[in-house]
């Protein structure tokens, strides 16, 4: 058995979050000791980890609550839980695609900034010129920075 403080440390959650999960019925009934302090079992820790995983997947609390309620009802809700998990899987796939796109754009922006930092002629470039160069590529470089190294577009 683990105290709320120990459980919080093990899961990386605050004790307030653990109480919230219990209050919202995301966890089964948590045992109490003779002094009325919460006592978490290994099974409770596994439930908490399941909820954390669902939260990391951006599954809303109300959906987790619905899933947990169905889970507690047992095998008769298997089809409903399967459908829920299948829908969540599609949401996660979309999130992964969105994150991959964001990652690629961030990599591109980082590479772009690295190139700009290597060439001091870009130090005084305006936001507008930077935007054009980033979105239209190197073929605009000569339009932005002339042979003398001075920014031309903003002038």
N, C-alpha and C positions, 0 to 999 in steps of 0.2 A: 504494500500500500504506500502511496505517495501523498504528501501534503500538497496543497494548492501551490505553494512556493516551489516545491521540488518539481511538480508537474509543469509549472510555468517555465522553469529553467530547462527542463527536458524538451519542451516543445517550442520554446522561443516565443511563447505568447505571454501576455501579462495575466495576472490573476483576475483582473477586471474582465478581460476577454473570456477567460474560462468561465467566470460567473455568468457572463452574457450568453455564452453558448448553452449553458445549463438552463438559464431563464427562458431562452428561446426554444427550448426542447430540441436542440441539435444533438444533445447527448442523452444517453439513457440516465436514469436516476443515479446520481452520484452518492455513494455511501457517506455516512457521517460517523465520526467517532463519538465517544461519550460526552465530549465537550462541544459537540455540534460542528466540528471542523470537517471540511470535505476531505475525503480519503479516496484517491484515484487508484484504480487497478491498472494492470497492464492492458487489459481489454479497453478500459476507458482511454488510455493513451493511444491505442490503435484507432479508436473512434475519432479522437482529436486530430490525429494525423490524416485520416480520411477527409475530415472537414477542411483541414488546411489545404490539402491537395485540391479539393473542390473550389476553395476560395482562390487559390493560385490560378485556377482555370477560369476565374471571373464568373463563377456560377453564383447567382444571387442567393442571399440568405433564404428567401422564401422558397426557392427551388430546392435548396439543401434540406430545408425543413420538411418539404413535401416528400423528398426522397427518403429521409430518415423515418418519417411516419410510415411510409410504405414498407420500408425494410423491417421495421418492428412488427408489422402485421404478418410477416413471413412469406412462405411460398406462394400464397394465393395472389400476391402482387408482383410476381416475377415478370410477367409480360409488361406491366406498367413501368417497372424499373428498367427493363431492357429498353423500352422506347425512350425513357428519359435519358439513359446513358448514351443511347445512339444519337439523340439530338444534341447532347452536350459534346459528343465526339465531333459532330459537324461544326459546332461553334468553335471548338478548340482548333480544328483544322484551319478555319478561317482566321483565327487569331494568330496561328503560326505563320500563315501566308502574310498577314499584315505585318507581323514582327519581322519576317524575312525581308519584306519590302523596305521597312523602316531601317533595318540593319544595313541593307545595300545602299540606301540613300545616305546614311550616316557615313559609311565607308567612302563613298564617292565624295562627300563633302570634306571629310578629313584629308583625303588625297588632294583635293582641290586646294585646301588651305595650306597643305605642305608645299605644293608648287608655288603658291603665292608668297609664302615666307622665304622661299629660296631666291626670289627675284625682288629686289628692293624697289623696283619701279612701280610695284603694286601697292606700296605702303599708303599712298594718298588717294587710292581709288575710292570712288563714291560707292554707296550701297547699290545704286542703280546699275553702275558699271559692273560691279561684282556679280550682281544678279544676272545680267546679260551674259557675262563671260561664263558663269556656272551653267546656265541653261542652254547656251548656244555653242559652247566649246571653244577650242583653241583657234578655230578659223576666225573668231572675232578679235583675237589678241592684237592684230595689227591695227584694227579700228579703235582699240582702246588705248594701246600704248604705241606711240609712234617710234620711229627710229631713234629719236633723241631721248627716249625713256620717259617722256612726259605724257600724262593722261590726256587723251584727245576728246573722248566722247563728252565729258562733262563741260568742256570749254565752250 
